[in-house]
Amino acid sequence: MLIDQFIENLKRAAKSEKKAAHSSKKLSFYHNEIARLSGFESWTFLLKHLQEHFGTIHVDPDTTHIRDKVNKAILKALPLTRQEYVTRDVRAFVISNFEKVKTFSAPNKNTENGYTHPTVMIKNDVVEHFQAIYPAHMLEAAINAIEEEGPWCIDDSEDMIDEFYMGSW
């Protein structure tokens, strides 16, 4: 996930929580609550830390513990909209690792799912990636919602391109 996407998801989550709470508190209260429960003094320090350690392109796999820590803090900081946040986070993971069959694959009447690419189950990958971060019941709800948006398949276009170029040697 791009760090900018991650930060945008945090901002959106704070805004959703404020709206759901019908609160007169400023949005900065919710931002700071996320930061505080993540172990940072303020939202500004959290953003600064994320941008310094992760840049603006991709999250470094060696430092994903910060992201995981923030995601765990969301569960406490945003009690009214945490399921919405978890579903968005899981959806971002699925979209970055899989493709929707109906938009990626050509129709094929001779296959079980009606497309040229086989359907893959996303559950095991999602659980493996998020089980240490989110409770099982929240993951299950997110997976169910995202599976309804599918079916999903694996993007094999790079493999096909490599085979095409290798075949012309």
Buried (B, 14 or more C-beta within 10 A) or exposed (E): BBBBBBBEBBBBBBBBBBEEBEEEEEBEBBBBBBBBBBEBEEBEBBBEBBEEBBEEEEBEEEEBEBBBBBBBBBBEBBEBBBBBBBBBBBBBBBBEBBBBBBEBBEEEEEEEBBBBBEBBEBBEBBBEBBEEBBEEEBBBBBBEBBBEEBBBBBEEEEEEEEEEEEEEE
